[in-house]
Amino acid sequence: MVIGKKGARIKEIEKSTGMKSVNVDGKTGKITVVGPDYQSVLRAREQLELFEESFDLDPACGEFLGKRRYCK
């Protein structure tokens, strides 16, 4: 989600905020943003922030794939 298809999301964030680079460590998930000033880095960070969504599943449902629930 952070990188986007073929890096499209990162490229757009770099372009819109003036960032020199946005790097994502594939092992740790740590994101490093390098930019010309504090405000640019802050704007890039705001665009990169993701949210976590959770919800309860019916115990009778064994798997959840995509947006469809597969219940036994």
N, CA, C, O and CB atoms as a CASP TS submission, in Angstrom:
PFRMAT TS
TARGET T0000
AUTHOR 0000-0000-0000
METHOD Language model
MODEL 1
PARENT N/A
ATOM      1  N   MET     1       0.821  -1.201   0.000  1.00  0.00           N
ATOM      2  CA  MET     1       0.000   0.000   0.000  1.00  0.00           C
ATOM      3  C   MET     1       0.863   1.262   0.000  1.00  0.00           C
ATOM      4  O   MET     1       0.514   2.265  -0.623  1.00  0.00           O
ATOM      5  CB  MET     1      -0.933   0.000   1.208  1.00  0.00           C
ATOM      6  N   VAL     2       1.974   1.200   0.694  1.00  0.00           N
ATOM      7  CA  VAL     2       2.834   2.382   0.776  1.00  0.00           C
ATOM      8  C   VAL     2       3.502   2.651  -0.559  1.00  0.00           C
ATOM      9  O   VAL     2       3.567   3.798  -1.001  1.00  0.00           O
ATOM     10  CB  VAL     2       3.895   2.207   1.869  1.00  0.00           C
ATOM     11  N   ILE     3       3.996   1.610  -1.203  1.00  0.00           N
ATOM     12  CA  ILE     3       4.765   1.765  -2.428  1.00  0.00           C
ATOM     13  C   ILE     3       3.874   2.051  -3.631  1.00  0.00           C
ATOM     14  O   ILE     3       4.191   2.919  -4.444  1.00  0.00           O
ATOM     15  CB  ILE     3       5.588   0.523  -2.682  1.00  0.00           C
ATOM     16  N   GLY     4       2.779   1.340  -3.748  1.00  0.00           N
ATOM     17  CA  GLY     4       1.906   1.484  -4.903  1.00  0.00           C
ATOM     18  C   GLY     4       2.400   0.625  -6.057  1.00  0.00           C
ATOM     19  O   GLY     4       3.510   0.093  -6.021  1.00  0.00           O
ATOM     20  N   LYS     5       1.580   0.497  -7.061  1.00  0.00           N
ATOM     21  CA  LYS     5       1.928  -0.312  -8.223  1.00  0.00           C
ATOM     22  C   LYS     5       3.143   0.288  -8.928  1.00  0.00           C
ATOM     23  O   LYS     5       3.107   1.431  -9.385  1.00  0.00           O
ATOM     24  CB  LYS     5       0.730  -0.417  -9.197  1.00  0.00           C
ATOM     25  N   LYS     6       4.212  -0.492  -9.010  1.00  0.00           N
ATOM     26  CA  LYS     6       5.471  -0.070  -9.642  1.00  0.00           C
ATOM     27  C   LYS     6       6.013   1.223  -9.042  1.00  0.00           C
ATOM     28  O   LYS     6       6.656   2.013  -9.734  1.00  0.00           O
ATOM     29  CB  LYS     6       5.269   0.109 -11.142  1.00  0.00           C
ATOM     30  N   GLY     7       5.750   1.437  -7.750  1.00  0.00           N
ATOM     31  CA  GLY     7       6.263   2.622  -7.057  1.00  0.00           C
ATOM     32  C   GLY     7       5.493   3.893  -7.333  1.00  0.00           C
ATOM     33  O   GLY     7       5.970   4.985  -7.024  1.00  0.00           O
ATOM     34  N   ALA     8       4.310   3.773  -7.909  1.00  0.00           N
ATOM     35  CA  ALA     8       3.532   4.957  -8.313  1.00  0.00           C
ATOM     36  C   ALA     8       3.172   5.861  -7.133  1.00  0.00           C
ATOM     37  O   ALA     8       3.234   7.084  -7.256  1.00  0.00           O
ATOM     38  CB  ALA     8       2.260   4.521  -9.019  1.00  0.00           C
ATOM     39  N   ARG     9       2.798   5.278  -5.996  1.00  0.00           N
ATOM     40  CA  ARG     9       2.401   6.106  -4.848  1.00  0.00           C
ATOM     41  C   ARG     9       3.602   6.876  -4.301  1.00  0.00           C
ATOM     42  O   ARG     9       3.493   8.062  -3.990  1.00  0.00           O
ATOM     43  CB  ARG     9       1.779   5.229  -3.734  1.00  0.00           C
ATOM     44  N   ILE    10       4.736   6.205  -4.185  1.00  0.00           N
ATOM     45  CA  ILE    10       5.933   6.890  -3.686  1.00  0.00           C
ATOM     46  C   ILE    10       6.363   7.981  -4.663  1.00  0.00           C
ATOM     47  O   ILE    10       6.729   9.075  -4.235  1.00  0.00           O
ATOM     48  CB  ILE    10       7.087   5.883  -3.463  1.00  0.00           C
ATOM     49  N   LYS    11       6.328   7.710  -5.947  1.00  0.00           N
ATOM     50  CA  LYS    11       6.710   8.718  -6.946  1.00  0.00           C
ATOM     51  C   LYS    11       5.809   9.947  -6.851  1.00  0.00           C
ATOM     52  O   LYS    11       6.281  11.080  -6.953  1.00  0.00           O
ATOM     53  CB  LYS    11       6.642   8.122  -8.368  1.00  0.00           C
ATOM     54  N   GLU    12       4.522   9.720  -6.657  1.00  0.00           N
ATOM     55  CA  GLU    12       3.576  10.833  -6.540  1.00  0.00           C
ATOM     56  C   GLU    12       3.852  11.648  -5.281  1.00  0.00           C
ATOM     57  O   GLU    12       3.809  12.877  -5.315  1.00  0.00           O
ATOM     58  CB  GLU    12       2.130  10.312  -6.528  1.00  0.00           C
ATOM     59  N   ILE    13       4.134  10.966  -4.171  1.00  0.00           N
ATOM     60  CA  ILE    13       4.438  11.679  -2.920  1.00  0.00           C
ATOM     61  C   ILE    13       5.722  12.474  -3.069  1.00  0.00           C
ATOM     62  O   ILE    13       5.793  13.618  -2.619  1.00  0.00           O
ATOM     63  CB  ILE    13       4.558  10.691  -1.737  1.00  0.00           C
ATOM     64  N   GLU    14       6.739  11.892  -3.694  1.00  0.00           N
ATOM     65  CA  GLU    14       7.994  12.612  -3.920  1.00  0.00           C
ATOM     66  C   GLU    14       7.750  13.857  -4.773  1.00  0.00           C
ATOM     67  O   GLU    14       8.290  14.925  -4.487  1.00  0.00           O
ATOM     68  CB  GLU    14       9.032  11.692  -4.599  1.00  0.00           C
ATOM     69  N   LYS    15       6.946  13.718  -5.808  1.00  0.00           N
ATOM     70  CA  LYS    15       6.663  14.834  -6.709  1.00  0.00           C
ATOM     71  C   LYS    15       5.849  15.932  -6.014  1.00  0.00           C
ATOM     72  O   LYS    15       6.156  17.115  -6.160  1.00  0.00           O
ATOM     73  CB  LYS    15       5.913  14.332  -7.944  1.00  0.00           C
ATOM     74  N   SER    16       4.825  15.548  -5.267  1.00  0.00           N
ATOM     75  CA  SER    16       3.932  16.541  -4.673  1.00  0.00           C
ATOM     76  C   SER    16       4.523  17.237  -3.452  1.00  0.00           C
ATOM     77  O   SER    16       4.077  18.326  -3.089  1.00  0.00           O
ATOM     78  CB  SER    16       2.640  15.888  -4.292  1.00  0.00           C
ATOM     79  N   THR    17       5.523  16.623  -2.809  1.00  0.00           N
ATOM     80  CA  THR    17       6.082  17.214  -1.597  1.00  0.00           C
ATOM     81  C   THR    17       7.506  17.721  -1.762  1.00  0.00           C
ATOM     82  O   THR    17       8.029  18.384  -0.867  1.00  0.00           O
ATOM     83  CB  THR    17       6.045  16.217  -0.494  1.00  0.00           C
ATOM     84  N   GLY    18       8.145  17.422  -2.891  1.00  0.00           N
ATOM     85  CA  GLY    18       9.528  17.838  -3.102  1.00  0.00           C
ATOM     86  C   GLY    18      10.547  16.946  -2.421  1.00  0.00           C
ATOM     87  O   GLY    18      11.700  17.341  -2.244  1.00  0.00           O
ATOM     88  N   MET    19      10.131  15.743  -2.037  1.00  0.00           N
ATOM     89  CA  MET    19      11.034  14.820  -1.371  1.00  0.00           C
ATOM     90  C   MET    19      12.146  14.380  -2.301  1.00  0.00           C
ATOM     91  O   MET    19      11.945  14.237  -3.507  1.00  0.00           O
ATOM     92  CB  MET    19      10.275  13.614  -0.857  1.00  0.00           C
ATOM     93  N   LYS    20      13.326  14.165  -1.727  1.00  0.00           N
ATOM     94  CA  LYS    20      14.440  13.618  -2.498  1.00  0.00           C
ATOM     95  C   LYS    20      14.294  12.110  -2.606  1.00  0.00           C
ATOM     96  O   LYS    20      14.601  11.527  -3.646  1.00  0.00           O
ATOM     97  CB  LYS    20      15.796  13.986  -1.853  1.00  0.00           C
ATOM     98  N   SER    21      13.825  11.474  -1.534  1.00  0.00           N
ATOM     99  CA  SER    21      13.604  10.027  -1.584  1.00  0.00           C
ATOM    100  C   SER    21      12.676   9.572  -0.468  1.00  0.00           C
ATOM    101  O   SER    21      12.641  10.147   0.620  1.00  0.00           O
ATOM    102  CB  SER    21      14.934   9.281  -1.492  1.00  0.00           C
ATOM    103  N   VAL    22      11.934   8.529  -0.772  1.00  0.00           N
ATOM    104  CA  VAL    22      11.099   7.833   0.203  1.00  0.00           C
ATOM    105  C   VAL    22      11.473   6.369   0.054  1.00  0.00           C
ATOM    106  O   VAL    22      11.231   5.773  -0.996  1.00  0.00           O
ATOM    107  CB  VAL    22       9.531   8.089  -0.028  1.00  0.00           C
ATOM    108  N   ASN    23      12.060   5.781   1.088  1.00  0.00           N
ATOM    109  CA  ASN    23      12.520   4.401   1.028  1.00  0.00           C
ATOM    110  C   ASN    23      11.792   3.553   2.057  1.00  0.00           C
ATOM    111  O   ASN    23      11.578   3.979   3.192  1.00  0.00           O
ATOM    112  CB  ASN    23      14.031   4.325   1.249  1.00  0.00           C
ATOM    113  N   VAL    24      11.411   2.337   1.642  1.00  0.00           N
ATOM    114  CA  VAL    24      10.734   1.398   2.525  1.00  0.00           C
ATOM    115  C   VAL    24      11.619   0.168   2.680  1.00  0.00           C
ATOM    116  O   VAL    24      11.978  -0.477   1.695  1.00  0.00           O
ATOM    117  CB  VAL    24       9.323   1.013   1.972  1.00  0.00           C
ATOM    118  N   ASP    25      11.968  -0.152   3.927  1.00  0.00           N
ATOM    119  CA  ASP    25      12.751  -1.352   4.206  1.00  0.00           C
ATOM    120  C   ASP    25      11.802  -2.540   4.148  1.00  0.00           C
ATOM    121  O   ASP    25      10.879  -2.638   4.956  1.00  0.00           O
ATOM    122  CB  ASP    25      13.475  -1.263   5.600  1.00  0.00           C
ATOM    123  N   GLY    26      12.024  -3.438   3.203  1.00  0.00           N
ATOM    124  CA  GLY    26      11.150  -4.590   3.009  1.00  0.00           C
ATOM    125  C   GLY    26      11.112  -5.563   4.167  1.00  0.00           C
ATOM    126  O   GLY    26      10.131  -6.287   4.328  1.00  0.00           O
ATOM    127  N   LYS    27      12.152  -5.597   4.973  1.00  0.00           N
ATOM    128  CA  LYS    27      12.199  -6.532   6.102  1.00  0.00           C
ATOM    129  C   LYS    27      11.519  -5.980   7.346  1.00  0.00           C
ATOM    130  O   LYS    27      10.774  -6.696   8.015  1.00  0.00           O
ATOM    131  CB  LYS    27      13.634  -6.881   6.426  1.00  0.00           C
ATOM    132  N   THR    28      11.767  -4.720   7.659  1.00  0.00           N
ATOM    133  CA  THR    28      11.233  -4.136   8.894  1.00  0.00           C
ATOM    134  C   THR    28       9.985  -3.288   8.671  1.00  0.00           C
ATOM    135  O   THR    28       9.221  -3.049   9.606  1.00  0.00           O
ATOM    136  CB  THR    28      12.291  -3.296   9.555  1.00  0.00           C
ATOM    137  N   GLY    29       9.775  -2.833   7.436  1.00  0.00           N
ATOM    138  CA  GLY    29       8.655  -1.945   7.150  1.00  0.00           C
ATOM    139  C   GLY    29       8.938  -0.496   7.496  1.00  0.00           C
ATOM    140  O   GLY    29       8.062   0.357   7.355  1.00  0.00           O
ATOM    141  N   LYS    30      10.162  -0.204   7.953  1.00  0.00           N
ATOM    142  CA  LYS    30      10.539   1.158   8.329  1.00  0.00           C
ATOM    143  C   LYS    30      10.597   2.040   7.079  1.00  0.00           C
ATOM    144  O   LYS    30      11.158   1.650   6.055  1.00  0.00           O
ATOM    145  CB  LYS    30      11.907   1.168   9.072  1.00  0.00           C
ATOM    146  N   ILE    31      10.012   3.222   7.181  1.00  0.00           N
ATOM    147  CA  ILE    31       9.971   4.165   6.058  1.00  0.00           C
ATOM    148  C   ILE    31      10.895   5.328   6.378  1.00  0.00           C
ATOM    149  O   ILE    31      10.783   5.945   7.437  1.00  0.00           O
ATOM    150  CB  ILE    31       8.512   4.670   5.783  1.00  0.00           C
ATOM    151  N   THR    32      11.807   5.625   5.463  1.00  0.00           N
ATOM    152  CA  THR    32      12.728   6.741   5.616  1.00  0.00           C
ATOM    153  C   THR    32      12.396   7.791   4.565  1.00  0.00           C
ATOM    154  O   THR    32      12.331   7.492   3.373  1.00  0.00           O
ATOM    155  CB  THR    32      14.207   6.274   5.493  1.00  0.00           C
ATOM    156  N   VAL    33      12.189   9.022   5.019  1.00  0.00           N
ATOM    157  CA  VAL    33      11.835  10.124   4.127  1.00  0.00           C
ATOM    158  C   VAL    33      12.958  11.160   4.187  1.00  0.00           C
ATOM    159  O   VAL    33      13.326  11.618   5.269  1.00  0.00           O
ATOM    160  CB  VAL    33      10.449  10.760   4.523  1.00  0.00           C
ATOM    161  N   VAL    34      13.499  11.527   3.031  1.00  0.00           N
ATOM    162  CA  VAL    34      14.558  12.529   2.955  1.00  0.00           C
ATOM    163  C   VAL    34      14.041  13.685   2.113  1.00  0.00           C
ATOM    164  O   VAL    34      13.619  13.495   0.972  1.00  0.00           O
ATOM    165  CB  VAL    34      15.880  11.930   2.351  1.00  0.00           C
ATOM    166  N   GLY    35      14.076  14.898   2.692  1.00  0.00           N
ATOM    167  CA  GLY    35      13.559  16.044   1.976  1.00  0.00           C
ATOM    168  C   GLY    35      14.327  17.303   2.269  1.00  0.00           C
ATOM    169  O   GLY    35      15.220  17.312   3.117  1.00  0.00           O
ATOM    170  N   PRO    36      13.984  18.380   1.567  1.00  0.00           N
ATOM    171  CA  PRO    36      14.726  19.628   1.689  1.00  0.00           C
ATOM    172  C   PRO    36      14.464  20.405   2.983  1.00  0.00           C
ATOM    173  O   PRO    36      15.305  21.194   3.416  1.00  0.00           O
ATOM    174  CB  PRO    36      14.402  20.495   0.533  1.00  0.00           C
ATOM    175  N   ASP    37      13.293  20.181   3.601  1.00  0.00           N
ATOM    176  CA  ASP    37      12.986  20.911   4.828  1.00  0.00           C
ATOM    177  C   ASP    37      11.936  20.156   5.644  1.00  0.00           C
ATOM    178  O   ASP    37      11.328  19.192   5.177  1.00  0.00           O
ATOM    179  CB  ASP    37      12.494  22.339   4.502  1.00  0.00           C
ATOM    180  N   TYR    38      11.745  20.621   6.866  1.00  0.00           N
ATOM    181  CA  TYR    38      10.837  19.968   7.804  1.00  0.00           C
ATOM    182  C   TYR    38       9.408  19.895   7.258  1.00  0.00           C
ATOM    183  O   TYR    38       8.769  18.846   7.348  1.00  0.00           O
ATOM    184  CB  TYR    38      10.846  20.707   9.136  1.00  0.00           C
ATOM    185  N   GLN    39       8.908  20.975   6.705  1.00  0.00           N
ATOM    186  CA  GLN    39       7.522  21.010   6.215  1.00  0.00           C
ATOM    187  C   GLN    39       7.291  19.995   5.103  1.00  0.00           C
ATOM    188  O   GLN    39       6.241  19.354   5.056  1.00  0.00           O
ATOM    189  CB  GLN    39       7.171  22.411   5.715  1.00  0.00           C
ATOM    190  N   SER    40       8.258  19.845   4.211  1.00  0.00           N
ATOM    191  CA  SER    40       8.133  18.861   3.130  1.00  0.00           C
ATOM    192  C   SER    40       8.088  17.441   3.685  1.00  0.00           C
ATOM    193  O   SER    40       7.293  16.614   3.240  1.00  0.00           O
ATOM    194  CB  SER    40       9.298  19.000   2.139  1.00  0.00           C
ATOM    195  N   VAL    41       8.944  17.173   4.653  1.00  0.00           N
ATOM    196  CA  VAL    41       8.967  15.851   5.277  1.00  0.00           C
ATOM    197  C   VAL    41       7.648  15.587   5.999  1.00  0.00           C
ATOM    198  O   VAL    41       7.105  14.486   5.919  1.00  0.00           O
ATOM    199  CB  VAL    41      10.154  15.732   6.261  1.00  0.00           C
ATOM    200  N   LEU    42       7.137  16.587   6.697  1.00  0.00           N
ATOM    201  CA  LEU    42       5.867  16.456   7.400  1.00  0.00           C
ATOM    202  C   LEU    42       4.724  16.160   6.435  1.00  0.00           C
ATOM    203  O   LEU    42       3.892  15.297   6.714  1.00  0.00           O
ATOM    204  CB  LEU    42       5.567  17.725   8.189  1.00  0.00           C
ATOM    205  N   ARG    43       4.670  16.862   5.303  1.00  0.00           N
ATOM    206  CA  ARG    43       3.622  16.608   4.298  1.00  0.00           C
ATOM    207  C   ARG    43       3.729  15.190   3.743  1.00  0.00           C
ATOM    208  O   ARG    43       2.716  14.515   3.560  1.00  0.00           O
ATOM    209  CB  ARG    43       3.717  17.632   3.146  1.00  0.00           C
ATOM    210  N   ALA    44       4.946  14.742   3.477  1.00  0.00           N
ATOM    211  CA  ALA    44       5.134  13.379   2.972  1.00  0.00           C
ATOM    212  C   ALA    44       4.684  12.362   4.014  1.00  0.00           C
ATOM    213  O   ALA    44       4.034  11.371   3.683  1.00  0.00           O
ATOM    214  CB  ALA    44       6.610  13.136   2.590  1.00  0.00           C
ATOM    215  N   ARG    45       5.031  12.610   5.262  1.00  0.00           N
ATOM    216  CA  ARG    45       4.627  11.701   6.339  1.00  0.00           C
ATOM    217  C   ARG    45       3.110  11.597   6.425  1.00  0.00           C
ATOM    218  O   ARG    45       2.571  10.500   6.568  1.00  0.00           O
ATOM    219  CB  ARG    45       5.200  12.172   7.684  1.00  0.00           C
ATOM    220  N   GLU    46       2.425  12.717   6.341  1.00  0.00           N
ATOM    221  CA  GLU    46       0.963  12.718   6.399  1.00  0.00           C
ATOM    222  C   GLU    46       0.372  11.882   5.266  1.00  0.00           C
ATOM    223  O   GLU    46      -0.608  11.164   5.464  1.00  0.00           O
ATOM    224  CB  GLU    46       0.425  14.155   6.331  1.00  0.00           C
ATOM    225  N   GLN    47       0.967  11.978   4.087  1.00  0.00           N
ATOM    226  CA  GLN    47       0.461  11.209   2.950  1.00  0.00           C
ATOM    227  C   GLN    47       0.772   9.716   3.093  1.00  0.00           C
ATOM    228  O   GLN    47       0.042   8.876   2.568  1.00  0.00           O
ATOM    229  CB  GLN    47       1.059  11.743   1.648  1.00  0.00           C
ATOM    230  N   LEU    48       1.841   9.393   3.796  1.00  0.00           N
ATOM    231  CA  LEU    48       2.243   8.001   3.965  1.00  0.00           C
ATOM    232  C   LEU    48       1.528   7.286   5.096  1.00  0.00           C
ATOM    233  O   LEU    48       1.480   6.056   5.118  1.00  0.00           O
ATOM    234  CB  LEU    48       3.706   7.932   4.197  1.00  0.00           C
ATOM    235  N   GLU    49       0.975   8.034   6.029  1.00  0.00           N
ATOM    236  CA  GLU    49       0.328   7.402   7.165  1.00  0.00           C
ATOM    237  C   GLU    49      -0.857   6.564   6.710  1.00  0.00           C
ATOM    238  O   GLU    49      -1.708   7.008   5.940  1.00  0.00           O
ATOM    239  CB  GLU    49      -0.120   8.450   8.177  1.00  0.00           C
ATOM    240  N   LEU    50      -0.877   5.358   7.207  1.00  0.00           N
ATOM    241  CA  LEU    50      -1.953   4.430   6.888  1.00  0.00           C
ATOM    242  C   LEU    50      -2.755   4.183   8.151  1.00  0.00           C
ATOM    243  O   LEU    50      -2.311   4.516   9.250  1.00  0.00           O
ATOM    244  CB  LEU    50      -1.402   3.097   6.303  1.00  0.00           C
ATOM    245  N   PHE    51      -3.906   3.613   8.002  1.00  0.00           N
ATOM    246  CA  PHE    51      -4.707   3.300   9.168  1.00  0.00           C
ATOM    247  C   PHE    51      -4.911   1.797   9.245  1.00  0.00           C
ATOM    248  O   PHE    51      -4.845   1.086   8.242  1.00  0.00           O
ATOM    249  CB  PHE    51      -6.060   4.037   9.126  1.00  0.00           C
ATOM    250  N   GLU    52      -5.157   1.342  10.445  1.00  0.00           N
ATOM    251  CA  GLU    52      -5.405  -0.070  10.667  1.00  0.00           C
ATOM    252  C   GLU    52      -6.884  -0.243  10.938  1.00  0.00           C
ATOM    253  O   GLU    52      -7.475   0.508  11.714  1.00  0.00           O
ATOM    254  CB  GLU    52      -4.546  -0.626  11.838  1.00  0.00           C
ATOM    255  N   GLU    53      -7.474  -1.225  10.303  1.00  0.00           N
ATOM    256  CA  GLU    53      -8.892  -1.492  10.489  1.00  0.00           C
ATOM    257  C   GLU    53      -9.044  -2.914  10.997  1.00  0.00           C
ATOM    258  O   GLU    53      -8.425  -3.835  10.464  1.00  0.00           O
ATOM    259  CB  GLU    53      -9.689  -1.278   9.170  1.00  0.00           C
ATOM    260  N   SER    54      -9.848  -3.095  12.004  1.00  0.00           N
ATOM    261  CA  SER    54     -10.089  -4.442  12.516  1.00  0.00           C
ATOM    262  C   SER    54     -11.579  -4.638  12.723  1.00  0.00           C
ATOM    263  O   SER    54     -12.328  -3.679  12.908  1.00  0.00           O
ATOM    264  CB  SER    54      -9.316  -4.684  13.837  1.00  0.00           C
ATOM    265  N   PHE    55     -11.991  -5.874  12.690  1.00  0.00           N
ATOM    266  CA  PHE    55     -13.394  -6.211  12.884  1.00  0.00           C
ATOM    267  C   PHE    55     -13.479  -7.649  13.351  1.00  0.00           C
ATOM    268  O   PHE    55     -12.578  -8.449  13.100  1.00  0.00           O
ATOM    269  CB  PHE    55     -14.214  -5.997  11.582  1.00  0.00           C
ATOM    270  N   ASP    56     -14.554  -7.971  14.025  1.00  0.00           N
ATOM    271  CA  ASP    56     -14.769  -9.318  14.547  1.00  0.00           C
ATOM    272  C   ASP    56     -15.363 -10.200  13.468  1.00  0.00           C
ATOM    273  O   ASP    56     -16.219  -9.772  12.693  1.00  0.00           O
ATOM    274  CB  ASP    56     -15.686  -9.291  15.784  1.00  0.00           C
ATOM    275  N   LEU    57     -14.900 -11.433  13.429  1.00  0.00           N
ATOM    276  CA  LEU    57     -15.452 -12.415  12.510  1.00  0.00           C
ATOM    277  C   LEU    57     -16.316 -13.404  13.283  1.00  0.00           C
ATOM    278  O   LEU    57     -16.062 -13.694  14.452  1.00  0.00           O
ATOM    279  CB  LEU    57     -14.328 -13.150  11.747  1.00  0.00           C
ATOM    280  N   ASP    58     -17.309 -13.900  12.627  1.00  0.00           N
ATOM    281  CA  ASP    58     -18.136 -14.945  13.203  1.00  0.00           C
ATOM    282  C   ASP    58     -17.247 -16.177  13.405  1.00  0.00           C
ATOM    283  O   ASP    58     -16.556 -16.581  12.470  1.00  0.00           O
ATOM    284  CB  ASP    58     -19.376 -15.267  12.286  1.00  0.00           C
ATOM    285  N   PRO    59     -17.244 -16.786  14.593  1.00  0.00           N
ATOM    286  CA  PRO    59     -16.390 -17.954  14.834  1.00  0.00           C
ATOM    287  C   PRO    59     -16.660 -19.108  13.871  1.00  0.00           C
ATOM    288  O   PRO    59     -15.789 -19.954  13.667  1.00  0.00           O
ATOM    289  CB  PRO    59     -16.576 -18.435  16.250  1.00  0.00           C
ATOM    290  N   ALA    60     -17.851 -19.155  13.279  1.00  0.00           N
ATOM    291  CA  ALA    60     -18.172 -20.223  12.336  1.00  0.00           C
ATOM    292  C   ALA    60     -17.470 -20.026  10.998  1.00  0.00           C
ATOM    293  O   ALA    60     -17.391 -20.951  10.190  1.00  0.00           O
ATOM    294  CB  ALA    60     -19.674 -20.299  12.123  1.00  0.00           C
ATOM    295  N   CYS    61     -16.965 -18.828  10.770  1.00  0.00           N
ATOM    296  CA  CYS    61     -16.271 -18.541   9.515  1.00  0.00           C
ATOM    297  C   CYS    61     -14.798 -18.887   9.680  1.00  0.00           C
ATOM    298  O   CYS    61     -14.130 -18.382  10.582  1.00  0.00           O
ATOM    299  CB  CYS    61     -16.448 -17.047   9.099  1.00  0.00           C
ATOM    300  N   GLY    62     -14.305 -19.738   8.818  1.00  0.00           N
ATOM    301  CA  GLY    62     -12.927 -20.178   8.936  1.00  0.00           C
ATOM    302  C   GLY    62     -11.939 -19.269   8.237  1.00  0.00           C
ATOM    303  O   GLY    62     -10.813 -19.112   8.709  1.00  0.00           O
ATOM    304  N   GLU    63     -12.326 -18.670   7.132  1.00  0.00           N
ATOM    305  CA  GLU    63     -11.391 -17.861   6.364  1.00  0.00           C
ATOM    306  C   GLU    63     -12.055 -16.567   5.926  1.00  0.00           C
ATOM    307  O   GLU    63     -13.277 -16.478   5.811  1.00  0.00           O
ATOM    308  CB  GLU    63     -10.873 -18.637   5.148  1.00  0.00           C
ATOM    309  N   PHE    64     -11.232 -15.588   5.690  1.00  0.00           N
ATOM    310  CA  PHE    64     -11.716 -14.306   5.192  1.00  0.00           C
ATOM    311  C   PHE    64     -10.785 -13.901   4.055  1.00  0.00           C
ATOM    312  O   PHE    64      -9.615 -13.594   4.286  1.00  0.00           O
ATOM    313  CB  PHE    64     -11.762 -13.205   6.333  1.00  0.00           C
ATOM    314  N   LEU    65     -11.293 -13.901   2.850  1.00  0.00           N
ATOM    315  CA  LEU    65     -10.476 -13.583   1.680  1.00  0.00           C
ATOM    316  C   LEU    65     -11.054 -12.369   0.984  1.00  0.00           C
ATOM    317  O   LEU    65     -12.216 -12.368   0.578  1.00  0.00           O
ATOM    318  CB  LEU    65     -10.399 -14.784   0.707  1.00  0.00           C
ATOM    319  N   GLY    66     -10.236 -11.331   0.847  1.00  0.00           N
ATOM    320  CA  GLY    66     -10.713 -10.119   0.201  1.00  0.00           C
ATOM    321  C   GLY    66     -11.868  -9.528   0.971  1.00  0.00           C
ATOM    322  O   GLY    66     -11.763  -9.321   2.180  1.00  0.00           O
ATOM    323  N   LYS    67     -12.951  -9.257   0.307  1.00  0.00           N
ATOM    324  CA  LYS    67     -14.117  -8.672   0.972  1.00  0.00           C
ATOM    325  C   LYS    67     -15.215  -9.709   1.194  1.00  0.00           C
ATOM    326  O   LYS    67     -16.294  -9.383   1.689  1.00  0.00           O
ATOM    327  CB  LYS    67     -14.662  -7.504   0.152  1.00  0.00           C
ATOM    328  N   ARG    68     -14.933 -10.967   0.822  1.00  0.00           N
ATOM    329  CA  ARG    68     -15.966 -12.005   0.960  1.00  0.00           C
ATOM    330  C   ARG    68     -15.596 -12.952   2.079  1.00  0.00           C
ATOM    331  O   ARG    68     -14.442 -13.361   2.211  1.00  0.00           O
ATOM    332  CB  ARG    68     -16.153 -12.786  -0.361  1.00  0.00           C
ATOM    333  N   ARG    69     -16.560 -13.286   2.863  1.00  0.00           N
ATOM    334  CA  ARG    69     -16.381 -14.225   3.963  1.00  0.00           C
ATOM    335  C   ARG    69     -16.795 -15.611   3.500  1.00  0.00           C
ATOM    336  O   ARG    69     -17.850 -15.787   2.891  1.00  0.00           O
ATOM    337  CB  ARG    69     -17.197 -13.792   5.210  1.00  0.00           C
ATOM    338  N   TYR    70     -15.966 -16.576   3.790  1.00  0.00           N
ATOM    339  CA  TYR    70     -16.277 -17.956   3.438  1.00  0.00           C
ATOM    340  C   TYR    70     -16.564 -18.719   4.716  1.00  0.00           C
ATOM    341  O   TYR    70     -15.652 -19.041   5.478  1.00  0.00           O
ATOM    342  CB  TYR    70     -15.113 -18.618   2.641  1.00  0.00           C
ATOM    343  N   CYS    71     -17.847 -19.009   4.947  1.00  0.00           N
ATOM    344  CA  CYS    71     -18.266 -19.693   6.176  1.00  0.00           C
ATOM    345  C   CYS    71     -18.578 -21.155   5.881  1.00  0.00           C
ATOM    346  O   CYS    71     -19.001 -21.527   4.786  1.00  0.00           O
ATOM    347  CB  CYS    71     -19.500 -18.995   6.801  1.00  0.00           C
ATOM    348  N   LYS    72     -18.352 -21.955   6.902  1.00  0.00           N
ATOM    349  CA  LYS    72     -18.637 -23.400   6.773  1.00  0.00           C
ATOM    350  C   LYS    72     -20.075 -23.678   7.049  1.00  0.00           C
ATOM    351  O   LYS    72     -20.503 -24.831   6.990  1.00  0.00           O
ATOM    352  CB  LYS    72     -17.769 -24.224   7.715  1.00  0.00           C
TER
END
